[in-house]
Amino acid sequence: MDPGTLLARITDYASRPDPYPLYAELREAGAVVPQADGSLLIGGYHEVAALLHDPRMSADPRTRGLETAKPPFLRLDDPEHHRLRNLAMRPFGPPHTPHRVDGMRTEIENITKELLAPFESGGQVDVVDDFAYPLPVTVICRLLGVPHEDEPLFRAWSDTLVASADVRPDASSAPRDEAERARQEMGGYLVGLAEQRRGDPRDDLLSAFVSEPDPELRLSQEELAQTAVLLLIAGHETTVNLITNGVLTLLRHPEELDRLRREPELMPRAVEELLRFEPPVHMRERIPLADFDVAGTTLPRGSSVFLALAAGNRDPRRFTDPDRFDPTRADNEHLGFGSGIHLCYGAPLARLEAQSALTALLPRLGTAELVEDPPPYRQNAMLRGPRHLTLRL
């Protein structure tokens, strides 16, 4: 088939259950594959990794001159990205708050145990709705300081924002308009909550953001809203997919599931292999700041370049037997969390949640059966994962 239709075919919902043959076609078509809509698609591991580190590639949509609103730091370039990311990291991780994530280990394990109740009674459970969704949203809400009774507010906001992040050549502007409303509502709620913390600080991120004594290290109100929304969305949507894809992969590989049940100490390496084999994020878009060549093809300034992380993760030039799920795989420098300056901010938390969740589920998966395989998937091709994963216990 025409390589110029690969992006359209990958993002076609019919491809959601198994896009990997298309990723193989992409790698075979060349290092850089021009698409019918004018974008370029890149799927080789070494090319994707190099471009994620290349300062000539921008994450900022304003570089095209089509947008004016300042995006969150996930879509900014240095030096502004570096400034905001550092400010956001101060209360979250090393070197200023080195124990924040690891200090949540016991709380995460307790939340996990509470969510296991549906698995104890037998019958059918939906791994997404009953377990994989509520776990990370509960964790990130507690990390930020969102009251338990307000946690359900975030599901509708989050679903709207994730829908707008899809890569679809024929996408209309309606999802983006809805996403902007959801972002404004969520940002307003979180800023209001942060203001309450200003006079009543607690041990949470919102309190830390508004209690920073140094004005030079303090987020503006707009930056606080954008950062808090980003942390909440990025902090749980990808982890939902990581856990759900993990359960599905283990049930499809019963011999590896049995091995992990016998040797649960392998779980950290198994999670790394899941991030390679079935990553929660499949693509990233970048915009060249100048014309430059990659493997003999020019990336034009201002064009859309889609870096297929999931294709790179299955590149046989980088990984031995890449289509095999191997929870003991060594030398596993995958692209599951991206790479370069935009390496996933929440990677340590996502790893901890996935390890806790899958370890707790191991004893219950030995007799579980998939009700539907492949399961129904979400619409989003960029953040790929099942919408439901129903098990018969």
PEPEQUI-V996241 format. One record per residue. N is the residue number from 1. PHI is phi in whole degrees, 0 to 359 (NA if undefined). PSI is psi as a letter, one per 20 degrees, with the letter a starting at -180 (* if undefined). Layout:
n: {N:N}
phi: {PHI:PHI}
psi: {PSI:PSI}
This chain:
n: {1:2:3:4:5:6:7:8:9:10:11:12:13:14:15:16:17:18:19:20:21:22:23:24:25:26:27:28:29:30:31:32:33:34:35:36:37:38:39:40:41:42:43:44:45:46:47:48:49:50:51:52:53:54:55:56:57:58:59:60:61:62:63:64:65:66:67:68:69:70:71:72:73:74:75:76:77:78:79:80:81:82:83:84:85:86:87:88:89:90:91:92:93:94:95:96:97:98:99:100:101:102:103:104:105:106:107:108:109:110:111:112:113:114:115:116:117:118:119:120:121:122:123:124:125:126:127:128:129:130:131:132:133:134:135:136:137:138:139:140:141:142:143:144:145:146:147:148:149:150:151:152:153:154:155:156:157:158:159:160:161:162:163:164:165:166:167:168:169:170:171:172:173:174:175:176:177:178:179:180:181:182:183:184:185:186:187:188:189:190:191:192:193:194:195:196:197:198:199:200:201:202:203:204:205:206:207:208:209:210:211:212:213:214:215:216:217:218:219:220:221:222:223:224:225:226:227:228:229:230:231:232:233:234:235:236:237:238:239:240:241:242:243:244:245:246:247:248:249:250:251:252:253:254:255:256:257:258:259:260:261:262:263:264:265:266:267:268:269:270:271:272:273:274:275:276:277:278:279:280:281:282:283:284:285:286:287:288:289:290:291:292:293:294:295:296:297:298:299:300:301:302:303:304:305:306:307:308:309:310:311:312:313:314:315:316:317:318:319:320:321:322:323:324:325:326:327:328:329:330:331:332:333:334:335:336:337:338:339:340:341:342:343:344:345:346:347:348:349:350:351:352:353:354:355:356:357:358:359:360:361:362:363:364:365:366:367:368:369:370:371:372:373:374:375:376:377:378:379:380:381:382:383:384:385:386:387:388:389:390:391:392:393}
phi: {NA:293:300:290:257:299:299:296:287:295:277:299:302:298:271:302:298:206:277:294:299:290:294:297:299:298:298:287:284:137:292:231:241:296:250:299:273:96:279:233:239:229:228:280:304:293:293:297:298:297:288:293:259:273:293:279:256:259:262:271:296:289:294:278:78:262:232:239:292:288:278:293:296:301:246:247:254:292:273:294:300:299:298:290:297:297:296:290:283:308:273:256:205:298:271:279:227:291:254:302:288:298:292:268:305:294:296:297:296:292:299:301:298:298:281:279:307:299:281:277:268:76:77:241:226:256:303:290:290:271:218:292:282:294:297:291:291:294:296:289:295:291:297:284:104:284:301:304:290:264:303:299:302:277:294:295:301:296:301:294:291:293:300:284:272:290:258:223:303:258:294:270:276:301:300:292:295:296:296:296:297:296:295:295:294:293:298:298:298:291:294:299:294:297:296:297:287:302:263:218:294:229:271:215:293:299:298:295:298:274:259:300:286:272:302:290:250:258:286:292:299:295:295:297:298:296:292:295:297:300:297:290:289:294:284:228:298:291:290:304:294:299:292:293:299:295:298:298:296:295:290:279:232:301:292:284:299:298:296:293:295:281:230:298:294:280:303:303:289:296:296:298:292:295:295:277:286:224:292:286:244:261:217:227:261:227:232:297:275:204:293:203:264:230:51:87:245:278:268:288:306:83:280:268:244:260:264:273:302:294:291:298:293:248:283:292:289:248:240:289:48:293:271:258:277:229:291:253:304:263:51:252:273:282:253:300:251:78:191:77:292:259:310:311:301:263:305:299:290:299:300:298:295:294:297:295:295:289:296:293:279:311:295:265:270:298:247:278:234:287:286:215:219:286:282:291:258:294:293:295:273:284:254:272:186:297:281:225:220:271:245:257:264}
psi: {r:o:h:i:j:g:g:h:h:g:i:p:h:h:i:g:h:n:i:h:h:h:h:g:h:g:h:h:i:r:h:p:o:q:q:h:j:i:r:q:p:p:j:q:g:h:g:g:g:g:h:h:i:o:i:i:p:q:i:o:i:i:i:i:j:i:q:h:p:p:r:r:i:h:k:r:r:q:i:h:g:g:g:h:g:g:h:h:h:g:j:h:a:q:i:h:m:i:j:g:g:h:i:j:g:g:g:g:h:g:g:g:g:h:i:i:g:h:i:h:i:a:c:q:q:o:h:f:h:i:f:h:g:h:f:h:h:g:g:h:g:h:g:h:k:p:q:h:i:i:h:h:h:i:g:g:g:g:h:g:h:h:h:i:j:q:o:o:h:j:q:r:i:g:h:h:g:h:h:h:g:h:g:g:g:g:g:g:g:h:g:g:h:h:h:h:h:h:i:m:q:a:m:r:g:g:g:h:g:i:j:o:h:o:h:i:j:p:p:r:g:g:h:g:g:g:g:g:g:g:h:g:g:h:i:h:g:h:h:g:h:g:g:g:h:g:g:g:g:h:h:i:m:h:h:h:g:h:g:h:h:h:m:i:i:i:g:g:h:h:g:h:h:h:h:g:g:m:q:h:p:h:q:q:p:q:o:p:i:r:p:q:q:o:l:i:p:p:o:q:p:i:r:p:o:o:o:n:g:h:g:h:i:k:o:i:i:h:p:p:l:h:j:p:o:n:i:j:p:r:l:m:m:r:j:h:j:b:r:b:i:j:p:p:h:j:g:h:g:g:g:g:g:g:g:g:g:h:g:h:h:g:h:i:i:h:j:q:q:p:h:p:o:q:r:p:r:r:h:p:h:g:n:p:q:q:h:q:n:p:q:p:*}
